[in-house]
Amino acid sequence: MQTIDNQPILKQMNEVGHVPVIKRQKKLFLEKGESDFDTKRYFYFILNGKIKISQINFETSKEQTLYLLSGGDMFDVAALLDGQGSDYLIEVLEPSEVVEVPIEDVQELLRSEPSFQRFFFPYIAKQLRSMEELAVDLSLYDVYQRLVRLFARYVDDNSRNPKLKIIENLSHEELASMVGSVRKVVNRALQKLKRDGIIDLSRKQIKLLDLQKLLDKIEF
Protein backbone atom coordinates (compact mmCIF):
# COMPACT_ATOMS: atom_id res chain seq x y z
CA MET A 1 0.00 0.00 0.00
CA GLN A 2 1.17 3.52 -0.73
CA THR A 3 1.44 6.18 1.94
CA ILE A 4 0.88 9.91 1.80
CA ASP A 5 4.66 10.46 1.75
CA ASN A 6 4.87 8.44 -1.48
CA GLN A 7 2.70 11.02 -3.25
CA PRO A 8 4.91 13.92 -4.43
CA ILE A 9 2.41 16.74 -3.99
CA LEU A 10 1.19 15.58 -0.58
CA LYS A 11 4.72 14.96 0.61
CA GLN A 12 5.68 18.51 -0.35
CA MET A 13 2.70 19.97 1.47
CA ASN A 14 3.37 17.88 4.60
CA GLU A 15 6.97 19.00 4.98
CA VAL A 16 7.80 20.98 8.08
CA GLY A 17 7.29 24.69 7.53
CA HIS A 18 4.73 24.35 4.74
CA VAL A 19 1.18 25.65 4.82
CA PRO A 20 -0.55 24.11 7.89
CA VAL A 21 -3.99 23.70 6.32
CA ILE A 22 -2.91 20.51 4.55
CA LYS A 23 -2.83 18.91 8.01
CA ARG A 24 -6.63 18.75 7.84
CA GLN A 25 -6.57 15.58 5.79
CA LYS A 26 -8.19 12.20 6.19
CA LYS A 27 -7.11 8.96 4.57
CA LEU A 28 -10.03 6.87 3.31
CA PHE A 29 -10.07 3.19 2.34
CA LEU A 30 -12.74 2.60 -0.29
CA GLU A 31 -14.28 -0.65 -1.46
CA LYS A 32 -15.30 -1.46 -5.02
CA GLY A 33 -18.69 0.05 -5.86
CA GLU A 34 -18.54 2.94 -3.39
CA SER A 35 -19.75 6.25 -4.82
CA ASP A 36 -20.32 8.56 -1.85
CA PHE A 37 -18.08 11.60 -2.44
CA ASP A 38 -18.86 15.13 -1.29
CA THR A 39 -17.11 17.32 -3.89
CA LYS A 40 -18.81 20.47 -2.57
CA ARG A 41 -16.92 20.15 0.70
CA TYR A 42 -13.85 18.05 -0.06
CA PHE A 43 -11.08 17.57 -2.60
CA TYR A 44 -9.59 14.11 -3.12
CA PHE A 45 -6.05 12.92 -3.84
CA ILE A 46 -5.87 9.31 -5.06
CA LEU A 47 -3.10 7.20 -3.53
CA ASN A 48 -3.91 3.97 -5.34
CA GLY A 49 -6.77 2.05 -6.92
CA LYS A 50 -9.08 3.04 -9.74
CA ILE A 51 -11.96 5.55 -9.74
CA LYS A 52 -14.30 6.37 -12.62
CA ILE A 53 -15.85 9.77 -13.31
CA SER A 54 -18.81 9.54 -15.70
CA GLN A 55 -22.14 10.89 -16.83
CA ILE A 56 -25.23 8.81 -17.54
CA ASN A 57 -28.50 9.33 -19.38
CA PHE A 58 -30.98 7.68 -17.04
CA GLU A 59 -33.65 7.46 -19.74
CA THR A 60 -31.43 5.42 -22.08
CA SER A 61 -29.02 4.03 -19.45
CA LYS A 62 -26.18 5.08 -21.73
CA GLU A 63 -23.03 5.99 -19.82
CA GLN A 64 -20.00 7.99 -20.93
CA THR A 65 -16.80 7.76 -18.93
CA LEU A 66 -15.10 11.15 -18.72
CA TYR A 67 -12.04 10.26 -16.64
CA LEU A 68 -10.49 7.06 -15.36
CA LEU A 69 -8.35 8.03 -12.37
CA SER A 70 -5.63 6.14 -10.52
CA GLY A 71 -2.74 6.80 -8.12
CA GLY A 72 -1.39 10.34 -8.47
CA ASP A 73 -4.67 11.76 -9.82
CA MET A 74 -7.03 14.11 -7.98
CA PHE A 75 -10.63 15.33 -8.18
CA ASP A 76 -12.90 17.26 -8.49
CA VAL A 77 -10.87 19.95 -10.24
CA ALA A 78 -13.92 21.80 -11.61
CA ALA A 79 -15.52 22.02 -8.17
CA LEU A 80 -12.23 23.27 -6.74
CA LEU A 81 -12.05 26.09 -9.27
CA ASP A 82 -15.67 27.28 -9.37
CA GLY A 83 -16.77 26.36 -5.86
CA GLN A 84 -19.73 24.29 -7.06
CA GLY A 85 -20.24 20.58 -6.70
CA SER A 86 -20.60 18.56 -9.87
CA ASP A 87 -23.26 16.11 -10.96
CA TYR A 88 -20.73 13.55 -12.17
CA LEU A 89 -21.14 9.94 -11.17
CA ILE A 90 -18.06 8.91 -9.19
CA GLU A 91 -17.54 5.17 -8.71
CA VAL A 92 -14.74 3.11 -7.17
CA LEU A 93 -13.83 0.34 -9.64
CA GLU A 94 -11.39 -1.48 -7.37
CA PRO A 95 -10.30 -1.11 -3.73
CA SER A 96 -8.73 2.33 -3.46
CA GLU A 97 -7.10 4.71 -1.01
CA VAL A 98 -7.68 8.45 -1.19
CA VAL A 99 -6.82 11.47 0.92
CA GLU A 100 -9.78 13.75 1.63
CA VAL A 101 -8.97 17.44 2.26
CA PRO A 102 -11.45 20.29 2.92
CA ILE A 103 -11.88 22.08 -0.40
CA GLU A 104 -11.26 25.53 1.13
CA ASP A 105 -7.83 24.34 2.30
CA VAL A 106 -6.89 23.25 -1.21
CA GLN A 107 -8.22 26.52 -2.63
CA GLU A 108 -5.93 28.37 -0.22
CA LEU A 109 -2.98 26.26 -1.38
CA LEU A 110 -3.81 27.13 -4.97
CA ARG A 111 -3.84 30.85 -4.13
CA SER A 112 -0.72 30.97 -2.00
CA GLU A 113 1.57 27.99 -2.50
CA PRO A 114 3.83 28.06 -5.62
CA SER A 115 4.86 24.41 -5.23
CA PHE A 116 1.23 23.35 -5.43
CA GLN A 117 0.61 25.65 -8.40
CA ARG A 118 3.53 24.07 -10.29
CA PHE A 119 1.90 20.67 -9.85
CA PHE A 120 -1.71 21.73 -10.33
CA PHE A 121 -1.65 23.69 -13.59
CA PRO A 122 0.11 20.99 -15.66
CA TYR A 123 -2.44 18.55 -14.27
CA ILE A 124 -5.26 20.84 -15.46
CA ALA A 125 -3.66 20.90 -18.92
CA LYS A 126 -3.55 17.09 -18.91
CA GLN A 127 -7.26 16.89 -18.09
CA LEU A 128 -8.16 19.44 -20.77
CA ARG A 129 -6.22 17.46 -23.38
CA SER A 130 -7.99 14.30 -22.26
CA MET A 131 -11.40 15.89 -22.77
CA GLU A 132 -10.29 17.28 -26.12
CA GLU A 133 -9.19 13.83 -27.27
CA LEU A 134 -12.49 12.34 -26.12
CA ALA A 135 -14.49 14.93 -28.06
CA VAL A 136 -12.42 14.34 -31.21
CA ASP A 137 -12.73 10.55 -30.94
CA LEU A 138 -16.50 10.64 -30.45
CA SER A 139 -16.99 13.08 -33.31
CA LEU A 140 -14.62 11.78 -35.97
CA TYR A 141 -13.92 8.06 -35.54
CA ASP A 142 -15.79 4.75 -35.52
CA VAL A 143 -15.76 2.43 -32.50
CA TYR A 144 -12.86 0.29 -33.75
CA GLN A 145 -10.68 3.36 -34.22
CA ARG A 146 -11.77 4.84 -30.86
CA LEU A 147 -10.68 1.62 -29.17
CA VAL A 148 -7.33 1.63 -30.98
CA ARG A 149 -6.72 5.21 -29.91
CA LEU A 150 -7.80 4.46 -26.33
CA PHE A 151 -5.35 1.57 -26.08
CA ALA A 152 -2.54 3.70 -27.52
CA ARG A 153 -3.12 6.31 -24.81
CA TYR A 154 -2.88 3.73 -22.05
CA VAL A 155 0.28 1.93 -23.14
CA ASP A 156 3.04 1.61 -20.55
CA ASP A 157 6.15 1.51 -22.74
CA ASN A 158 8.69 1.92 -19.94
CA SER A 159 9.62 -1.76 -20.03
CA ARG A 160 11.07 -4.10 -22.61
CA ASN A 161 7.60 -5.49 -23.26
CA PRO A 162 5.06 -2.64 -23.56
CA LYS A 163 1.71 -3.38 -21.94
CA LEU A 164 -1.60 -1.74 -21.22
CA LYS A 165 -1.99 0.05 -17.89
CA ILE A 166 -5.08 0.98 -15.87
CA ILE A 167 -7.53 -0.33 -18.52
CA GLU A 168 -6.03 -3.81 -18.95
CA ASN A 169 -8.56 -5.47 -16.64
CA LEU A 170 -11.67 -3.41 -17.38
CA SER A 171 -14.85 -5.22 -18.37
CA HIS A 172 -16.11 -4.82 -21.91
CA GLU A 173 -18.98 -2.75 -20.51
CA GLU A 174 -16.50 -0.34 -18.93
CA LEU A 175 -14.52 -0.11 -22.17
CA ALA A 176 -17.76 0.63 -24.01
CA SER A 177 -18.51 3.52 -21.65
CA MET A 178 -15.05 4.93 -22.31
CA VAL A 179 -15.47 4.94 -26.11
CA GLY A 180 -19.12 5.97 -26.20
CA SER A 181 -20.55 2.69 -27.42
CA VAL A 182 -22.19 -0.52 -26.20
CA ARG A 183 -20.70 -3.85 -25.16
CA LYS A 184 -21.78 -5.75 -28.28
CA VAL A 185 -20.09 -3.31 -30.65
CA VAL A 186 -16.95 -3.14 -28.51
CA ASN A 187 -16.79 -6.94 -28.42
CA ARG A 188 -16.65 -7.00 -32.23
CA ALA A 189 -13.87 -4.42 -32.26
CA LEU A 190 -11.89 -6.37 -29.64
CA GLN A 191 -12.23 -9.58 -31.63
CA LYS A 192 -10.92 -7.80 -34.72
CA LEU A 193 -7.92 -6.53 -32.76
CA LYS A 194 -7.35 -10.09 -31.59
CA ARG A 195 -7.55 -11.48 -35.14
CA ASP A 196 -5.06 -8.82 -36.24
CA GLY A 197 -2.58 -10.11 -33.66
CA ILE A 198 -2.57 -6.86 -31.69
CA ILE A 199 -4.10 -8.08 -28.41
CA ASP A 200 -4.92 -11.28 -26.60
CA LEU A 201 -8.13 -11.62 -24.60
CA SER A 202 -8.76 -13.63 -21.50
CA ARG A 203 -11.78 -13.51 -19.21
CA LYS A 204 -10.59 -10.53 -17.18
CA GLN A 205 -7.48 -9.32 -18.97
CA ILE A 206 -6.41 -7.62 -22.18
CA LYS A 207 -2.80 -8.30 -23.13
CA LEU A 208 -1.00 -6.14 -25.67
CA LEU A 209 0.89 -8.36 -28.11
CA ASP A 210 2.24 -5.93 -30.70
CA LEU A 211 2.55 -2.22 -29.97
CA GLN A 212 3.76 -1.33 -33.47
CA LYS A 213 0.76 -3.01 -35.09
CA LEU A 214 -1.49 -1.05 -32.74
CA LEU A 215 0.17 2.24 -33.62
CA ASP A 216 -0.01 1.42 -37.33
CA LYS A 217 -3.81 1.19 -37.03
CA ILE A 218 -4.19 4.77 -35.81
CA GLU A 219 -5.85 7.07 -38.33
CA PHE A 220 -4.93 10.75 -38.41
C-alpha positions as CSV (number, residue, x, y, z in Angstrom):
1,M,0.0,0.0,0.0
2,Q,1.2,3.5,-0.7
3,T,1.4,6.2,1.9
4,I,0.9,9.9,1.8
5,D,4.7,10.5,1.7
6,N,4.9,8.4,-1.5
7,Q,2.7,11.0,-3.2
8,P,4.9,13.9,-4.4
9,I,2.4,16.7,-4.0
10,L,1.2,15.6,-0.6
11,K,4.7,15.0,0.6
12,Q,5.7,18.5,-0.3
13,M,2.7,20.0,1.5
14,N,3.4,17.9,4.6
15,E,7.0,19.0,5.0
16,V,7.8,21.0,8.1
17,G,7.3,24.7,7.5
18,H,4.7,24.4,4.7
19,V,1.2,25.7,4.8
20,P,-0.5,24.1,7.9
21,V,-4.0,23.7,6.3
22,I,-2.9,20.5,4.5
23,K,-2.8,18.9,8.0
24,R,-6.6,18.7,7.8
25,Q,-6.6,15.6,5.8
26,K,-8.2,12.2,6.2
27,K,-7.1,9.0,4.6
28,L,-10.0,6.9,3.3
29,F,-10.1,3.2,2.3
30,L,-12.7,2.6,-0.3
31,E,-14.3,-0.7,-1.5
32,K,-15.3,-1.5,-5.0
33,G,-18.7,0.0,-5.9
34,E,-18.5,2.9,-3.4
35,S,-19.7,6.3,-4.8
36,D,-20.3,8.6,-1.8
37,F,-18.1,11.6,-2.4
38,D,-18.9,15.1,-1.3
39,T,-17.1,17.3,-3.9
40,K,-18.8,20.5,-2.6
41,R,-16.9,20.1,0.7
42,Y,-13.8,18.1,-0.1
43,F,-11.1,17.6,-2.6
44,Y,-9.6,14.1,-3.1
45,F,-6.0,12.9,-3.8
46,I,-5.9,9.3,-5.1
47,L,-3.1,7.2,-3.5
48,N,-3.9,4.0,-5.3
49,G,-6.8,2.1,-6.9
50,K,-9.1,3.0,-9.7
51,I,-12.0,5.6,-9.7
52,K,-14.3,6.4,-12.6
53,I,-15.9,9.8,-13.3
54,S,-18.8,9.5,-15.7
55,Q,-22.1,10.9,-16.8
56,I,-25.2,8.8,-17.5
57,N,-28.5,9.3,-19.4
58,F,-31.0,7.7,-17.0
59,E,-33.6,7.5,-19.7
60,T,-31.4,5.4,-22.1
61,S,-29.0,4.0,-19.4
62,K,-26.2,5.1,-21.7
63,E,-23.0,6.0,-19.8
64,Q,-20.0,8.0,-20.9
65,T,-16.8,7.8,-18.9
66,L,-15.1,11.1,-18.7
67,Y,-12.0,10.3,-16.6
68,L,-10.5,7.1,-15.4
69,L,-8.4,8.0,-12.4
70,S,-5.6,6.1,-10.5
71,G,-2.7,6.8,-8.1
72,G,-1.4,10.3,-8.5
73,D,-4.7,11.8,-9.8
74,M,-7.0,14.1,-8.0
75,F,-10.6,15.3,-8.2
76,D,-12.9,17.3,-8.5
77,V,-10.9,19.9,-10.2
78,A,-13.9,21.8,-11.6
79,A,-15.5,22.0,-8.2
80,L,-12.2,23.3,-6.7
81,L,-12.1,26.1,-9.3
82,D,-15.7,27.3,-9.4
83,G,-16.8,26.4,-5.9
84,Q,-19.7,24.3,-7.1
85,G,-20.2,20.6,-6.7
86,S,-20.6,18.6,-9.9
87,D,-23.3,16.1,-11.0
88,Y,-20.7,13.5,-12.2
89,L,-21.1,9.9,-11.2
90,I,-18.1,8.9,-9.2
91,E,-17.5,5.2,-8.7
92,V,-14.7,3.1,-7.2
93,L,-13.8,0.3,-9.6
94,E,-11.4,-1.5,-7.4
95,P,-10.3,-1.1,-3.7
96,S,-8.7,2.3,-3.5
97,E,-7.1,4.7,-1.0
98,V,-7.7,8.5,-1.2
99,V,-6.8,11.5,0.9
100,E,-9.8,13.7,1.6
101,V,-9.0,17.4,2.3
102,P,-11.4,20.3,2.9
103,I,-11.9,22.1,-0.4
104,E,-11.3,25.5,1.1
105,D,-7.8,24.3,2.3
106,V,-6.9,23.2,-1.2
107,Q,-8.2,26.5,-2.6
108,E,-5.9,28.4,-0.2
109,L,-3.0,26.3,-1.4
110,L,-3.8,27.1,-5.0
111,R,-3.8,30.8,-4.1
112,S,-0.7,31.0,-2.0
113,E,1.6,28.0,-2.5
114,P,3.8,28.1,-5.6
115,S,4.9,24.4,-5.2
116,F,1.2,23.3,-5.4
117,Q,0.6,25.7,-8.4
118,R,3.5,24.1,-10.3
119,F,1.9,20.7,-9.9
120,F,-1.7,21.7,-10.3
121,F,-1.6,23.7,-13.6
122,P,0.1,21.0,-15.7
123,Y,-2.4,18.6,-14.3
124,I,-5.3,20.8,-15.5
125,A,-3.7,20.9,-18.9
126,K,-3.5,17.1,-18.9
127,Q,-7.3,16.9,-18.1
128,L,-8.2,19.4,-20.8
129,R,-6.2,17.5,-23.4
130,S,-8.0,14.3,-22.3
131,M,-11.4,15.9,-22.8
132,E,-10.3,17.3,-26.1
133,E,-9.2,13.8,-27.3
134,L,-12.5,12.3,-26.1
135,A,-14.5,14.9,-28.1
136,V,-12.4,14.3,-31.2
137,D,-12.7,10.6,-30.9
138,L,-16.5,10.6,-30.5
139,S,-17.0,13.1,-33.3
140,L,-14.6,11.8,-36.0
141,Y,-13.9,8.1,-35.5
142,D,-15.8,4.8,-35.5
143,V,-15.8,2.4,-32.5
144,Y,-12.9,0.3,-33.7
145,Q,-10.7,3.4,-34.2
146,R,-11.8,4.8,-30.9
147,L,-10.7,1.6,-29.2
148,V,-7.3,1.6,-31.0
149,R,-6.7,5.2,-29.9
150,L,-7.8,4.5,-26.3
151,F,-5.3,1.6,-26.1
152,A,-2.5,3.7,-27.5
153,R,-3.1,6.3,-24.8
154,Y,-2.9,3.7,-22.1
155,V,0.3,1.9,-23.1
156,D,3.0,1.6,-20.6
157,D,6.1,1.5,-22.7
158,N,8.7,1.9,-19.9
159,S,9.6,-1.8,-20.0
160,R,11.1,-4.1,-22.6
161,N,7.6,-5.5,-23.3
162,P,5.1,-2.6,-23.6
163,K,1.7,-3.4,-21.9
164,L,-1.6,-1.7,-21.2
165,K,-2.0,0.0,-17.9
166,I,-5.1,1.0,-15.9
167,I,-7.5,-0.3,-18.5
168,E,-6.0,-3.8,-19.0
169,N,-8.6,-5.5,-16.6
170,L,-11.7,-3.4,-17.4
171,S,-14.8,-5.2,-18.4
172,H,-16.1,-4.8,-21.9
173,E,-19.0,-2.7,-20.5
174,E,-16.5,-0.3,-18.9
175,L,-14.5,-0.1,-22.2
176,A,-17.8,0.6,-24.0
177,S,-18.5,3.5,-21.6
178,M,-15.0,4.9,-22.3
179,V,-15.5,4.9,-26.1
180,G,-19.1,6.0,-26.2
181,S,-20.6,2.7,-27.4
182,V,-22.2,-0.5,-26.2
183,R,-20.7,-3.8,-25.2
184,K,-21.8,-5.8,-28.3
185,V,-20.1,-3.3,-30.7
186,V,-17.0,-3.1,-28.5
187,N,-16.8,-6.9,-28.4
188,R,-16.7,-7.0,-32.2
189,A,-13.9,-4.4,-32.3
190,L,-11.9,-6.4,-29.6
191,Q,-12.2,-9.6,-31.6
192,K,-10.9,-7.8,-34.7
193,L,-7.9,-6.5,-32.8
194,K,-7.3,-10.1,-31.6
195,R,-7.5,-11.5,-35.1
196,D,-5.1,-8.8,-36.2
197,G,-2.6,-10.1,-33.7
198,I,-2.6,-6.9,-31.7
199,I,-4.1,-8.1,-28.4
200,D,-4.9,-11.3,-26.6
201,L,-8.1,-11.6,-24.6
202,S,-8.8,-13.6,-21.5
203,R,-11.8,-13.5,-19.2
204,K,-10.6,-10.5,-17.2
205,Q,-7.5,-9.3,-19.0
206,I,-6.4,-7.6,-22.2
207,K,-2.8,-8.3,-23.1
208,L,-1.0,-6.1,-25.7
209,L,0.9,-8.4,-28.1
210,D,2.2,-5.9,-30.7
211,L,2.6,-2.2,-30.0
212,Q,3.8,-1.3,-33.5
213,K,0.8,-3.0,-35.1
214,L,-1.5,-1.1,-32.7
215,L,0.2,2.2,-33.6
216,D,0.0,1.4,-37.3
217,K,-3.8,1.2,-37.0
218,I,-4.2,4.8,-35.8
219,E,-5.8,7.1,-38.3
220,F,-4.9,10.8,-38.4
